[in-house]
């Protein structure tokens, strides 16, 4: 009898948990205009749940209590460890297979031994991209695969095409994207992959520049300080190194 009672208690508890999740899904979907909730799970914030769904912009997260009386939008910070937990989760949820990126369509820039690896969708006329180039210049032993993504000023896409046609693509890209006064390459008459890169960006939901992809596939929209970038580059390389042992 005791075993039966214990089983019934567990069954009721499980049913209650499912009922709570079902309610959270129902309320959040209605409150947020009919989004399709993909997952509900406990969040790092006690008493609150992480609710995940996808929009045209990619994976999204909100937080709610166990009765779905309140919905919180925005970033959840761990003040003790100085970490943006929401941003970390979104990086993982929007991760891709880095090895699947067609790196032959990118301009390769290497400094030092190039052991730190990343890919970047960048528009040479994007102010945030140009600012981030100053940060990248402070990072040594790095290989950057630039996917030229001329969406800010598409009428100047020929400038990116000319980079591809230049004898030294790396130098031509930095002259265009990193100099205080952009210096454009002269010839844009060769076949270029720019249109294919634009399609690639759309398929990966690259909706802003710069968008970074690290060696572990995690995605980051926008730039970050040099010290933090070095840390993320080194951390993202660890699984790849471990897999080769």
N, C-alpha and C positions, 0 to 999 in steps of 0.2 A: 504493500500500500504506500509506503514511504517513497519507493522508487516511482510509482505512478504519480504521486503528488509532485515530486520533484520534476518529473517530465512535463506535467501539465503546467507547472510554474514557468519552466523554460519556454514551453510553447506559447504561453500567454505573453511572456516578455518579448519573444521574437515577433509575435503578431503585432504587438504594440509598436515595436520599432519599425516594422514594415508600414503600419498605418501612419506613423509620424512622417516617414519618408514620402509616402503617397500624398499626404496633405501638403508637405513642403513643395513637392513637385507641382501639385495642382495650384496652390496659391501663387507661387513664384511665376509660373507660366502665365497665369491670368494677369498678375500685376505688371509683368514686363512685356505685355503686348503679344502674347502667344508664342514666346520662344519655346523651344523644345529642350527641357532639362535633360541632360545626359547622365549626370551623376550627382549624388548627395552623399557627403561624408563629413565626419567630425572635423572641425577646423582646429588650429592651434589655440584659438580663443575659447576657453571653457564655456560650455553652454551654447555655443554657436556652431552652425554647420556651414561647410563650403558647398555652394551650389554651382555646378558647371554647365555651361551651354555654349553653343557656337553661333556666331553671326558672320556676316560677310567679312568682318575684320579679323576673324579667327576665334580661338577659344576665349571665353569670358568667365569671370568669377564674381559672384556676389556672396554675401554672408547673411544668415538668418538664424533666429532662435528656433527652438524645437517645436514651437507652435506656428511658426511663420507669421508672427504678428508684426515683425519688423524686418526690413531688408536693408542691408548696408552695402553701399557701393563705394569702391575706393580701395586703397592699399592698406594692408595689415602689416604693421611694423613690429619687430621684436626689438625693443629699446635696449635690452640687456646685451644682445649680440650685434646690434646695429645692422639689422638685416630687414630688407623689404620682402616679407614672406610671400605676398601676393605676386610680386614681380618674379620671384624665383619659381613659383608654381607655374606661372604663365610661360616662362621660358621652357620649362619641361613639357608642358602641354602642347606647345607649338613647335617642338623640336622636329627636325627632319633627319634623314640619313645624309650626313655630310659627304660620304663616299659616293652618293648618288648625284651630287651636283656636277654638272658638265663643266668642269674647270677649264676645258679647252676653249670655252667661250669667254673666259675672263682674262684680264690683264694681270700678269703676275709681277708683283713687286717684292723683292727680298732684301732684307737688311741683316748683316751678320750671318750666323749659321742657319737662320730661318726656321728654327725648331718650334717657335710659337706660330700656330697656323690659324687663320680665320678667312672668311669670305665676307664681302661687303657689297651690297647694292648701293651705288652712289651716283648722284647726279652732280656733275661739275659745277652747276650753277645753283646748287642747294646750299644756302648759308650755313646750315647746321653741319653739312658734310665738309665744307671748307674749314669750318672751325675745328671739326674733329680731326682733320688732317694735321693740325698742329699738335694734337695729342699723340697721334700715331707716330709722328716724327720723334717722339721722346721714348719710344719703345724699341729696344734692340732685339736682335735675334728673332725676327718676325718675318713670316711670309703672308702677304695679303693678296687674295684673289679678288680683284675688282670686277664686279659685273656692272658695266656702264649702263646706267638706267636713266636716260634723259627724259624725265617726265615733268620736271619743273618748268623748263623752257624747251619744249619739243621742237620749236622752230630752229634751235641751235644744235639739233642732234648730229648735224654734219661735223661738228667739232669733236664729238666722241668717235664718230666714224673715222675721222682723220687720225685719231690716236691709234686706232687699229691698223691703219695703213702705214704708220710711221716705222722707220727702221728699228728704232728703240722704243717699244710701246711703253715700257715702264717710265722712261724719262718723259715721253710725250704726255702720259697721263698726269704725272706730277707737275709738269709745266702748266697743264690746263687746270688741274683741280686743287693744287696746293700752293701755288704762287700767289702772292698778294695781288699781282696783276696777271691774269691768265694769259698764257702764251699758247696760241693754237697751232697745231701742225698744219701744214699746207695742203696735203693731198688727201682727199676723201673719195677717191675714185675706185678703190679696190673693193672686193666683196667683203662685207662685214657681218658679224653675228648680232648686230644691235636689235633687229626685229625679233630674233629668237630669244634674246635676253629679255625683251619686254614681255614676250609670251611666258617665259619662265617665271618672271616676277609675278605675273598675274596668277599663275598656277600655284605659286607658293604664298599667295596673299601678301605680297610685299606692297603695302599701301603707303609707305612713307620712307624717306631717305634721311640719314643712313639707316639701313637695316643690316645687322651683323649676324653671321652664323659662325659659331665656334666649332672646334673639332669634334665635340660630342653631339653636334647637331642642334644645340640650344640656340634660340633666336633672341636678339635684343634689338629693340627699336630705339634709335637715338644713340648719342655718344655717352661717354663716361670718363672720369679722370684717369690719368695714365696709370697710377698705382693700382686702381681697381681693375683696369683693363689687363695689366700684367697678371694679377691674381686670377682673373677669370680665364685668361689664355692658358696659364699653367695648370689650373684645375681641370679645364676641359680636355687637356692632353693626357691626363693620367689614365683614364680607361683605355685609350688607344695604345698607350705604352704597355699597360698590363696585358692587353689582349695579344701582344706580339711575343710575350715571354713564354 
